[in-house]
């Protein structure tokens, strides 16, 4: 790359990040995950309790507090608002891009093009692109994983205690971000140093002491919160955060339990689109992986994470998000190999895939198996048409230049996803925005009207309605008794079918959120 290209590669990716960030404000917080985490931060703020997270009046042991602390830090500076918590996730994604560039520079200091290209690969790898603007834990955890591995790599090259200190800091922050699961992301790579380190391999004994020291530093940082929180939260909360939150989810969990081969089904998604480019595979065949320590590092990182998380019973697609920088680094290194485009046709694969996606989006509302879903029927043609135009533009550019530009392809893919967010939530946003019900529940609370939620409640309404007190929750079998005790009250329930006429009814994804007067309690069919 020339200096001009390197300058563009370094700074041109940030407008793409900004484009993804702006899409946050075209949608409401998505139930139930985003609304739940916002409600936890809101309740911690209300209580003035920054040790023990709470959700709807009960201690919340499922996640550590780092994400909630970051939300409250913004409120402390800007005042309580809706926009700052929504920016925490995108800002963590921005840090992903910065740290990834640093790691690429450390892995391949002689190949400046890899450091320039890696953030572009990451921002346009579909799994990462979809979650980059979310208010969840995995992008934040990815920052911590990158910090740890920066320290590990520096230690392998003689960085000493400062390098292990950086790794320990990343581990501690990772535990505070999502718990000890951070160890599953980084320890296999750290312990496999003999397979990826270059000729300056450390002795096993010294390396083991460094790894143990980093783990102890991370544990000390995490325990500086966990021990006071356990004392403040009581026996049940202390057991949950010190043992069950990790052990139950990795060994005996029934939450999101999947087959060991479940992630294999989604491997095409994890590699999209860069794993589909013929030039990627040609360059890969030409590489001498045995002589490239950086490539081995990335392969071990991604492969070990994939295998370990496949063995863990609990699986969600976004659990592998912290491994996507490994793929981005490896793909950038392969793409930087001096391979030549053999024909225009093979260079057209990614534009062709994007064209197929646009055509599929246009056809979705007419496909019988998909048209049964309300969100599919609501889609307008301009989403698919926009993707088709972007794909056509990328295809014409590639055909003219006889070579696919990874920067142009990244920009096209990010633009397509951003337009997708805007169009999807324009057409379906009302089914994901619980604000009308939240405002009504807030009104009941302000005027003293009895109100209760019937069924499984995940705090969806607390932050959206700025509720200052927990919303009472009862099982469906208690609804009639509650209505008899509160004849002037209201009941909120999630149901499969829309009722004929109630006080308030709003679509909630494929279901219906219903607010009923107590005298109509017999019609409740809560999920």
N, C-alpha and C positions, 0 to 999 in steps of 0.2 A: 504494500500500500504506500502511496505517496503521502507526504505530510498533509496535503489538503484532504485526502481521503481519510487519514487518521483523525484529523480534526472533526470531520463530519461524523465519523463513526463514534467518536467519543461523546459528542454533544447532541447529535441528531436523534438519539433514542429518547431523550427526555421530553420532547413534544409528544411522542407517542404515549409515554407514561401520563402526561397531562391530559391527553385525550381520554384515556381510560378512566382517569380520576374524575373528570367532569361528568362522566356517565352516572356517577353515584347520585348526583342531584336530579337525575331524571327518574328516580324510583324511590319508593319508601323503603325503610328497613325490611328485609325479607323475613317473614316468620318461618320457622320458629327460632332458628339459631340467632340471627342478628338481633331480633327483638328481645330475645332472652338475655343476651350478653349486655345489651344496652340497659335493660332493666336491672341487671345485677349492679352495674356501675352506678346507676341512678340511686338504687337503694343504699349502696355504700356511702354515697354522697349525702343522702338524707340523714342517715344514721350517724355520720361523722366517724364511721368505723372503717379504718383502712387496713385492718388485719384480717377480719373474717368477712368474706363476701356473703351476701344474703340475697335470696330471691323470694319475693312475696312473703316476707316475714320469717323464712326458714333459712338456716345456714346453708350455703351452697358450696359443696365440697368437690364438685365435678371438675373444676378448673382452678388453677392458681391465679394470683391477682394481677400479674404484670399488665395484661391488656386493660384491665379495669383501672389500674393506677394511671396508665397513659391517658385514658379518657378523662379521668379526674384532674390530671395535671393541666390539661387544656381548659377545663372548666375553672380551675383556680386562676388561670391567666385571663381568659376571655369571658368568664361568667358562664352560667349554665346555658347551653344552646344545643340545637339539634345538629349543627353542621360539624363541629369539631370531632365528636366520636366517629362520624362517618369518614373522616380523613385519616384516622389512625391506621387503618388497613392499607390504604394507598401509600401513606408515608413509609410504612414498613416495606411495601413493595419497591419503593424508590431506593431504600437502603439495600434491598436485594440486588438491584442493578449495580449500585456502587461497590458493594462488597464482592460481587461476582467479578467485576473488572479487576479489583485488587488481587483476587485469587488467581485469575488468568495471568496477570503480570508475574505473580510469584511462581506459577507452574512453568510458564514459557517466557522468560524475560527476553529471550532473543527473537521472539515472534510477536511483534507489536500488533500485528493484524488480529491475532486471536483475542487479545484483550479488547480490541475495538469491536469485534464481531459478537463476542459471547453475550453481552446484554441484549443485542438485537435478536439473537436466537432465543433467549429466554423469554423476552417480552412477547414473542409471537408463537411460542409453543403453547398449544391450545389449552392444556390443563392449567398452566400458570396464568394465562391471559384471562381465563374465566374467573379465577379466584383472586386476582390481584387487587381488585377494588372491594373485596368483601370485608365485613367486620367479623373476622374469625381469627383463630389462633395460629393457623398453619403458616401463613406468610411471615408472621412475627417469629415463629419458631425457626423458619428458614434463615432469618438473619442470625439467629443464635448458632445454628449449625455452621453457617459460613464463618462466623467468628472462631468457633472451635477449630475448624479445619485450617483456617489461616494460621492459628497458633500451632497446630500439629505439624503443618508443612514447614513452618519456620523452625520448629524444634528439630525436625529431621535434617535440617541444613545448618545445625549448630547454633540455633537461636538462644539456647540456654533457658534460664528460669523466666526471662521475660516472655518467651514464646509459650511456655507452659502456663504462665500467669494469664495470658490472653485466652488460651484454651479453657482454663478454669473459669474465667469470667464468662465466656460463652456458655459453658455448661451450667453455671449458676443462673444466668439469665434464661437459659432454655428450660430449666426446671421451673422457674417462676413464670415462664410463658405457658408451658403445657405439661409440666411434670417430668418425671424421670424418663419418659419416653424419648427424650433427647439423646439419652445414652444409646438407644437402639439405632439412632441415625449416625452416630459418630464413632462409637467404640470399635465396631468391626473394621472400619477403615484404619483407625489408629493402631489397632493390634496387628494389622496385616502389613506393617511398615516394611517388612522384609521383601514383600512382593512388588512394592511400588517405588521405594526409595532408590535414588541413584547410587553411584559408587560410594558416596559418603554415608553409608548405612551405619546407624548407631548400634552400639552393643545392646543385646537384648535386655541385660540387667538394668543398664542406665535408662533405656527406653521405658521399661516397665515401671521404674521408679517415677519417671516423668508423668506417665499416664495416671498412676495412682495419685501423685501429687495434684494433678489437674482435677481429678475427680474429687479429691478432698477439698480443694479450693471451691469448686462448684457446689459441693454439698454444704460447706460452711456458709456460703452466700445464701443458699436456699433455706437452710435451717435458721438463719437469722430472721427469716419471716415465719417459717413453719412452727418453730417452738413457741414463740409468743402467741401465734394464732391458735395453736392447739390448746394452750392454757386458757385463752380467752373464749374459745368456741365450745369448750366442754368435751366430755369423754367421747361422745359419738362423733363429733366433728374431728377430734384428734385422731381417732382410729381411721376415719375416712381419708384424711389427707396424708397420714403417715404410712398407710398400708393399702387400704382397699381401693383407693383411687387409681393406683397403679396395678396392684396384683389382680384385682378383679377384672380389669380391662384387658390384661394381657394373658391371663391363664384361665380363670373361671367365668369369663364374661358370657352373658347372653345378649349383649348389646351389639347390634350390627354384625352378628356372627355369620361368616361366609366360608365357603369352601377354600382350601389352600390354593386352589387354582383360579380363584376369582379374579385376581389382579391380571392374570394372563389374558383374560377376555378384554381388558381395557388397555393392553399394551399398545395397540394401534393408536389409541387416543393419546397416550403418553408421548408417543414419537411423532405425532402430527404437528406440522407438516414435513419436518426436515428429514425424518426417516424414510420418506417416500421419494426423495429426490435421487435419481439415478447417479448423478455426479457424487453424491455423498458416498454411495457404495463403491463407486470406482476409485475414489480417493482413498477410501478405507482399505481396499485391497492393495493399494500401492504403498500404504504406510508400513513402516517397520515398528509395530507396537512394542516389540521386545526392547527396542532402543529408546522408547519415549516414556520416561518416568511419569510425565504429566498425564498421558493417555491412560497408563495403567492405574494411576491414582483415581481417575474419574470412573473407569470401568469397575474397579473394586468398590468404590463408593456407591455407584448406582446398583450394581449387581448384589452387593451385600445387603443394602437396604431393601431391595425388592424381595430377596429370599427371606430375610428376617421378618418382614411385615406380612409376607405370604404365610409364614408359620404361625403368626399371631392370629387368634380366632377373630377378633374384632377388626373389621375392614371397612373403610370408606375411601372413595377415590382421592379425596384431598389429604388423606394421611400420607401419601407419597409425594406431596408437594415439595417438602424439603429436599427430595432427591432430584428434582428437576434441574437445579443448577449443575449437577454432575453431567446430565445429558447435554445441557447447553454448552458447557465447557468442551466436552468431547466432540460435539458436532461442530463447534467453532474451530477446533483444532483440525478436524478432518477437512472442513471446508477451506481452511487456510493452506492445505496441501496443494502443491502446484499442479493440480490436474486440469486438463483442458476439456471444454465441452466438445463432445464428439459430433453432435448433431443438434439442430434446432429442436427436433421432435422430443428428444429426451429432456431437454431443458424446459419443455412446456408441461411437464407433469404437474408441478405445483399450481400453475395457472389453471390447468385443466381440472384439478381437484377442486379448486375454489369455484370454478365455473359449475361443476357438478353440484356443489353445495348450494349455490344460488338457484339452480334449476330445481333442486329438491325443495328448497324453501317456498318457491313459487307453487309447486305441486302439492305441498303438504295438505292444504285444506280440502283437496279433492281425493285424497287417498282414503278409502273406506276404513281401514284399520286405525288410522290416525284421526280422522275427522270426528270420531266419537268424543274426543276431548274438547272441552269448551275453549281452552287456550289456543288450540290449533284452528278451530273455526273462526276465532277472532282475528287471526293474523291477516294483515293487509298485504297486497302484492308488492308494495314499494320496498319492503325488506329484501325479498328475493331479487327484485329488479336491481336494487343498489349493489348487492353482492355480485350479480352478473356483470354490471358495468365495471366494477372494480377489477373483477377477474379478466374481463376483456381488455381493460387498460394494461394490466400486468402482462397479459399474453402478447399484446401488440408490442409493448416495450421489449419483452424478451425476444420475440421473433425478430424485431429490427436489430437488436444488438447481438443476436445469435448466442446469447448467454444469459442465464438467470442471475440477476443481482440479488444477493441475500438481503440487502438493505431495502430494495424495492418490494421484495416479497414480504418482508417483515411489516413494512408500512401498510401494504395491502391487507394483510391478515389482521393487523390490529384495527385498522379502519373498519374492516368488515365486522369484527366483534363489537366495536363501539357502536356502530349503526345497529347491530343486532340488539344490544342492550336497550337503546333508545326506542327502537320499533317494538320490541317485545313488551316493554313496560308501558308504552303508549297504548298498545292494544289490550294489554292484560293487567295494567297496573292496579286497577281498582280491586282485583282479586287478591292482591298482595299487600294492599294498604289497609291496615286495621284501624286507622285513625278515626273513622266515623264511630265505630263501636267504642274505642278508647275515650273519645270525647264525651260520649253519652254516659259511660261508666263514671267518668270524672264528674259530670254534672250530678249524677245520683249521689256521689260521695260529698259534694259540696252542699247539696240541699238536704242531706240526711236521709235520702231515700234508700231503703234496704236493697242490696244487690248482691248476688252470689253467682259464681261460675259453677256450672254443672259438668263434671267430667275431669279429664286430664288437662291441667292448666300449667303452662310453661312460662308464665310471666309476660305473655305477648302484649298485654295492654298497659303494664305499669309505667314504662317510660313514655310510650306514645301518648298516654293520657296524663302524664306527670302526676300519677297517683301518690298521695302522701301517706297512705295507709295500705296494708295488704288487702287484696281482694279475696274475700272468703270463698273457699272452694268446698264443694260437697259432692259425693258420689250420686249417680242418677237415682239410686234407690231411696235416697234421703230427700229428693226434690219435693215430693208431695207433702211430707211433714214440714219442711221448711216453709213452703208456700202457705200452709195452714197457720203457721206461727207468724208469718209476715204477709198478711193479705194485701198490703199496699206495696209489696216488694216486686223486684224484677229478677229474672233468671237469664243468664247468658249460657248458650250451649252451641257446640259445633255439631252439625247434622248433615246427613247425606243428601236429603232432598229439601228444596225450598218450601216453607210452609205457605199456606194460602194468604194469610194476613196476620202480621204480628207488629209489635211496636217498632222494631228495627230489624231489618234483614239485609245482610250483605254477603256477596260471594267471597269465599276464602279458598283460593285455588279451585279444586274440583268439589269443594264442600260449601256449606252455608253457615255463617255465624249469625245466630238468632238471639234477639233480646225479647223476652216475653214477660207479660204481666203475670203475677202470681195466679190469677184466676184461670189462666190457660195452661197451667202446669201439666195437665193430663196429656197435652199434645207433644211434650218433649220426647225426642228420639235421639238423645245424645250419643255420640260415638264413644 
